[in-house]
Amino acid sequence: MEQTSRTAQRPHDRRDSPRVPFRFLARCAVDGEPFEETRGDLSIGGVFWGTSHPPHGPEVEVRVVLPGEHSEIHARGLIVGRRESGLHVRFTALGTDEELAIARYIDEVGIGWE
């Protein structure tokens, strides 16, 4: 019975934080690899990187500019999941100020737990 109720949950019920659709730059953390602009999801815990190519390594670098901000947020993350449409990345290096800025942005766009 427990298993049935767990599988019946919506995917966002398993997430640690709300996510919003977003455009950002991402690349595998490999010397010389170019950043690619991508559409995905942004949360304070990580991103979903919509990419069609397989990763070249387990770590990712992400660059984000929030609307109304002038400075770029730089973060590192670890690939924690893969789908045909992209990669799930959990931030492993993100400053407190940057994390708070992302949280404020998510609150401002009004997306959160239902």
N, C-alpha and C positions, 0 to 999 in steps of 0.2 A: 504494500500500500504506500509506503514512504517513497519508493522509487517512482510510482505513478505521479504523485503530486510534485515531485522534484522535476520530472521531465515535462510536466504540464506548465511549468513556470515560463513566463516570457523571458527572452534572453537578457534584457536589461535588469531583471531581478537578481542576476548573479553578479552583476558588476559592482565594483567598489565605489564608483562615483558616476554621476551623470555624464553623458557625452553629447557633444554638439558636432554637426557637420562643419568641416573646416578645410581650408587650403593651407598647405605648409610645404616646406622643403625637407626632403629626407634622403639619406643615403646609408648604405652599409658602411660601417666604420672601418674602411679599408683605405690605406693611403692612395691618393690619386683618383678615387672614384668620385664622379661628379654628383652634385645634389640634383634631384629631380623634383619638379613641382608636382604635387599630388593632391587629390581630394581624398579625404578620409574623415575620421572622427577624432576629436580632441577631448581629453579629460585631464583631471589633475594627476591621474595615475599613469597616463600613457596616451598612445595614439593607435588608430588603425590606419596603416599605410596602404592605400589602394595602389598596388603595383602588380604588374603581370610577370616580372622577372624573378627568378629565384634569388634568395639572398646569397651573398658571397661570404658571409660570416654571421655569427650569432648576435653581434652588436650593431646598433644603429645610431646615427647622429640625426637630430631633428632641429630645424630652425623655424621659429614661429614669430610672426609679427601680429599682435592683437590689434583689432580696429581701434583707432584713436591713439595708439602708442607709437613712439618713434624708435624705440630700441627693440632689438631682436632678442628673443629668448632662445638660448642654446641649451639643448638637453641631450643626454645619452640614454640609450635604452637597450633592453634585451628582448630579442624576439621570443615570445612565449606561446605563439600559436600561428598557424598558417591556414589560409583558405585559398581557394582558387582565385578569389578577387583581391587578395592581399595578405598583409602580415599584422598580427597583433603584437604591439610593442609596449612593454612596461618600463617606465622611466626608472633608471638606476642612478642618474646624476641630474638633479634639477634643484636649483637654489630655492630657498624658502620664499624670497620675494617673487620669484617667477611663478612658483606654485600658487601663491596668493593671488597674483595677477590673473592667472588662468581661472582660478575659482571665482574671482569677481566677474570676469567675463561671462562665465557660464551662468552665474546668477543673473547678470544683466539681460541675457537673451531669454531668460525665463524658462529654461529647460531644467527639469529636475525630476525627482522621484514623484510618481503619480500616486 
